[in-house]
Amino acid sequence: MHQSTKPHFAGYFLAALLSLAASTALAETVAGPYGMTRNGLVGGFFGQGERWGQGGSQVILFAEGGLFTHASTLGNLGGLSGGIQMGWDGVPASGDDTIGLGSFQFDMWAGFPVSLFRIGDLFQLTFEPGMGMSYQASYLNMKLRGGFAVGEVEGDLTGTWWPGATSYATGPDGVGNDATSLKGTLYIGDDPAFFAWGEYYSSRREQESFDTTKSQEYGGLNVFGTTTRQDFENLIRIGLGVAF
Amino acid sequence: MVGIGTPWRRRRLVLMWAGLLMMPALAQAQVFESGESLLMGYSVTGGAIYEAGRGELSGWRDGVDPTPTAYGFRYFERNGLISGTIGAVAVVLGGAMAASGPKSVETWEDSNYRYTKTTYYSAAEQAAITGSAAQSASELMGSPNQSFDLQIFSRSLGGTTAGYKANLMFVGIPFEGGMVDVGMGLGKVTSAFQDKGQYFVSRYTYFGMPMRLNLVMGPVVTYLHFDWNWLSHAEHKAPVISGASKNTKEVESDAFPWRLGVQAALFGRLYVDGAATTPSLTSGDFGYSGSLGLRF
């Protein structure tokens, strides 16, 4: 009888990342990068939209967290964030060779939030460059988040850009996603709070070509390639869960 | 006539608005922040970078006369956590790969059969490997004087260059009046420019160990920076003549670049950095670079 004892790489990687996150969480917390004070969100979202013009829906569970660990000499705050999401993706992906996991979707990311501007307990503007790896691509991204508090209600509005030039699809060479998202979140209650968010996510499939017949710019040599983009995904998502 | 959509006009508008937004802060702040605070404190800077002359991006080895110009975006973090976090993720990834991979693989043949015996680490050995990786990762993340410098060049901003360069300084060794930074760096920058009907393409690839000596001098920090580019130790590739009309010269810039510069923080929020550069100490060639940004 054959018994496989080959360990699973993903399990070790996840366990090590979690221990790393736990050790980071022991650092002194000054404020939270979500809303005005929040450090973490656990929940799920429902998405509805289309991919390559074909409609469908998705149900995804997610957890993300962040904390400011450093205070600059000028009073700004900097820190670390990260998250993971996975679930069922029923938006059709037929004919797309960068999606090879059927209906299973995953995404994990890390970011470095920096508070640019803050007005007391009323408003804070945060910039967050980050990186990640999903079932479609590895990527860099940038987030700009405006958090606010009005009376008992706390919220934030987040714009995210995944530049196509920094996206490397898991499929063919020279392919990536140029994506943008706008997400609005409201937090109600305290310790823990419930949150609800709505997001519009749009992605274009970007192809970098080095076909020398398409350019005569440098004596017939196309040094920088030619970028073509096609509409790929458009999704509306609604998320619910608990914030800490 | 200069139209509203020209790059120069757009740049002027951006600079004007940035100046107006900064006016209240500038009015209250002192002119210079101390160099000590600039070097030893935590700060993040985002802004613009410009490079020109016969520096690391030029075709200095092959006697190319015209030189490229590079405009880009720079993100610079001092005494933060970006480099340590990226390094920690890499260490964790390496540890996980090592723990899940085979300990040994033996292959032998016997008559008409070939046998392979693969031995994996025991549970205790796997725990030791991942535990050691996690410990190293925590130490990297907690390194107090790490810094991170990302430069992204784009032709959309003007100039002749596109690409990126990143230096992750994992370790900063402070001493009285200064600090030594050591880390790892990588980059890939391509320039294409022309002169009198001739076209030139210069490619610079970088993977190696950056080293920087920082010295506080009153309100400024002077630095001597060396990128020990391991890729430049390979044999220099001869220029290639290419293109439809055979009028394009492609060259590799195998540089070991040095830069001697000065940086300062003005009015608290404004960061300025200027440097003289050379692609190699023995080249006799010089270029320059400058960057301007907002500090947070």
Interface residues (C-beta under 8 A of the other chain):
Chain A: T5 K6 P7 H8 F9 Y12 F13 A15 A16 L17 S19 L20 S23 T24 T69 H70 A71 S72 T73 L74 N76 G78 G79 L80 A110 F112 V114 S115 L116 F127 P129 M131 Q216 E217 Y218 G219 G220 L221 V223 F224
Chain B: E33 S37 G41 Y42 S43 V44 G46 Y75 E77 N79 G80 L81 I82 T85 I86 A88 V89 V92 L93 G95 A96 M97 A99 S100 Y120 Y121 Q126 T130 A133 A134 A137 S138 M141 R155 A162 T190 A192 Q194 Y199 V201 S242 G243 A244 S245 K246 N247 T248 E250 G268 R269 R295 F296
